[in-house]
Amino acid sequence: MIKKLAAVVVASVLVGTGTAHARTSRQVLPRVMAALGDSISSGFNACGWYVSCTSRSWAAGDYSGVNSHYLRLLAVSPALRGHNLNFAVPGATSADLLAQARQAVASGAGYVTILIGAQDACQDSEAAMTPVATYRQRIDAALAVLRPTGAQVFMASVPDLKRLWSVGRTSKWARAFWAIGRICPSMLANAGSFAKADAARRDRVRARVMAYNEQLRQACVLYGTACRYDGGAVFSFPFTLNHLSAWDYFHPNADGQRAVAEITYNAGLVPVAA
């Protein structure tokens, strides 16, 4: 059962394509929020060796150094305190999103963040990547579970995996971790190679991520005004090695999580003080 939400009239500033649009709309301040997705939202490797650091999550974390969506919303919705749920799971793909959405509904979440898709592309081979149509079907199924509850949904774009390769390829440590850990082979295999075949493979994986993001945008539009897509903010963010965990040179560290929190909150449909 969805917990009762306090309706308020707020002025929200929505930042999409670089131009700020101020509007007044009737929104709700959530009493429960839930983060759905994969290792990024779980804060994996953001504070320790191969562990989920949910306190560092860009979405539902309570670490002040990250200043997550939860902490920003808590400032205007005191009833949210302690109700920052994180159902994101390292290694999750779009196939796992429906079950997570059901957890969010069962918990009465009125605000839900979704960041899913990196693992759909990060497979052992290109052939194993989730087809775009399948990815969309799974996103739609999860949103169909959330829609009847009236939950506000924030949809973050999938990061640019080629950008991560670009900033890490010159680091011997990054290349070593990627190879030993078999991290995202579809993109990061033969990381030091500029052979045509490797370059073409990276471009195709990047194109698949871009196609996922377009499906997120379209699915969010169909969900209605209670859904906001980040406009490609996460995909376009210029991540550097300073934003990546030294444990794997792939997942965001606390600084990376803070950056994701900042750019997504500025791009998102979130309740703010009038």
N, C-alpha and C positions, 0 to 999 in steps of 0.2 A: 504494500500500500504506500502510495506516495505521501510523504509528509506534507502537511499544509505549508504553502509558500506565502510569504508576505508580499503582496503586490504593492509596488510603489511606482510613481511617475518619476522618471529620471531623464537626465540629459546625457546622451551617450555620444562620444566622439569615435567614429569608425574610421580607421585608417586602412585604405585598401591599396590603391595603386599609387600612393604617394601624396594624394590630396585628401585633406581631412574634411569630412562631412559631418557637421553637427546636426543632430536631430533630437526631438523629444519623443519618446515612445513609452508605452506601458510595458514594463518588464518586471521580472520577479527577482528578489534576492534569495538565493538558495540557502537552505538549511543543511543540505547534504550535497557534496560534490564527489565525483568519481573520475579517476583517470583510467582510460582504457588504452591498450596498445602493447608495445613490445619493450625491449630492454631500455630504450631511450627514456620512456616515461617511468620505468621502474627505477631509474637512476643507476643502472648497472655500471660498475667500475668507477663511480663518481666519488667514492670515499674509501675504497679498499680493494683488495685483491679478489677479483671475480665474484663479487657479491652485489646484490641489489641494495642501493642506498636510497630507499624511498624518501628519506628526509631531504635529499638533494634533488628530487624530481621537479622539473620545470612546471609541472601541473599541480600536483597535490602535496609537494614537500613542505616541511615546516622549518627548514633551515633559513635563517634570515639572510645569509649570504647569497642565496639564490633568488629570493623574493618571488616565489612561485605565484601562480594564479590563485592558489588557496590563500596565501598570505595577503595578497592584494584584495581579494574578495572579503576576507575576514575583517579588513579595516572598515568596510561598509555594511557587513552582514555579521554582527557578533554571534548570532545564533549558529553560525557555521562552525564555530570553534570545536575542534576535536572530531569533526565529521568529514575529514578529508581522506576518502577511501582510494586505495590504489589497487586496481585489479590487473594492471599491466604485468606481463610475464616475459622475461628474457626468452628470445627465440620464437615468440609468437608471430604468426602470420595472419593474414586476413581470415583464414579458416577458423581462428580462435576468437574472432571478434564477437560473434553471435553469443557465445557463452558468457563473455565478459559483459556484454550489453544486458543480458538477463540478470547478471549479478548486480549491475547498477540499478536496474528496475526494482529488484527485490530489496535493495537497500534504500530505496526512496530518493535516489539522486535527482536533484533538480538542475544540476549543471554537470555536464559530461564533456571531458576532453578526449579526443581520439587522435592518436598518431600511430599509424600502422602502414606497413608496406615495404620497409627496408628489407625485412627478412623474406618477403615475397620475391624480391629481386636478388638478394644475397643467397644464391644457391650454389651447388657444386658445379653447375653448368648452366649455360643459357637455356638449354632445353627444359631444365627443371624449374625455371622461373614460372610464377603463377601467370596464366594467360590473363590478358586485360579484362576480357568478358567475365571470367570467373571471379576476378578481384572485385569487379563492380557488383556482381550478384551477391557477394558476401557482404559488401558495404551496405547495400540496399536492405539485406536481411536484418542486419544489426540495427539500422535506423528504423526499420519497421517495428522493431520491438520497443524502441525508445519513443517513437512519435506519439503513441496514445497517452503517454504519461505527461506530455507537455514539457519534457525536459529540454532545457537549452543545451545545444550541442556546439562545441567548438572543434573544428576539423583542421588539424595541422597538416601541411604538405609534407611529403616524404623528402628527406634530405637528398641533396645532390651527391651521390656516391662517387661520382667522378671527381668532384671537388675534393673529397677526402683523399682520393688517390693522388691528386695533383699536389696537395700540400704535404703529403707524407712520403711520396716516392723518393725524395732526395735524402730521407733519413734512413740510415742503415738499421737503426733500431726499429723503426716502423716497419720496414720491409721484412725484418727478421720476425717480428711478432706476427705479421700478417701470414708469413709462410709457415711458421711453426704451428700457429694456432688455426691454420686454414680458415682465416677470417674472410668472409665474403669473396670466395674464389671467382665467382662470375665477373667481379670487377677487379679484384686485387691480385689475382694470380699473375705471375711473371711481372710483378710491379715495376721492375726496372727496365722492362723491354719497351722499345718503341717500334717493334716490328709491325707491319701493316695489319697482320691478323689480330694482334693484341689491341692495337689502337681501334680497329673496327669493332672488336668485341666490346670494348669499354663504351664506345659510342652507342652500341645497340642496347646495352644495359641501361645507360643513361636515358635513352629514348623510352625504354619500358617504364622507368621511374616517372618520367614526364607524362606518360600515358596514364599511369596510376593517378597522378595528381589531377589530371583533367577529369577523371572519373569521380574523384572526391569533390571537385567543384560542382559537377553536374548533380551528384547525389545530394549535396548540401542544398542546392537550389530547390530540388524536389521536396526536400524535407520541410521547407517553408522558412518563414521569417525567424524562427527560433534556432536556425542553424547558421553558423558563420564559418566560412572557409578563410584561411589566412592569406589568400591571394598569392600563394607561392613564397611567402616570407621565409619559411624555414629552408625551402629548396634554394632560394637565392642568397641566403646569408653567406658571407665570405668567411667561413670557418678557417682558422689557422691551427697549427699544432698546439698553440697555447690553449685552445678550447677542447683539446682531446686528452683522454686519459692516458697516462704514461704506462698503464698496464696493458693496453692493446692498441693504442693509436687509432681507435675507431669510434668508441663511445665518447660522448661529451663528459668532460670532467665538471667540477662545480662551476668553473667559469663558463664552460659551454652550456651547462644547464641554465645558468643565469641569463646568458644571451638568448637562448630559446624562450625563456619566460618573458623577457622584455619584448622581443619582436612579435611573439604571438599575442601577448596581452594587448599590445598596441594595435594589432590587426583584428582582434576578435570581438565577437558579440558578447560583451560581459556587462553585468550591472555595475554602474559607477554612481558615485554620489551626485545628487543634483546640484 
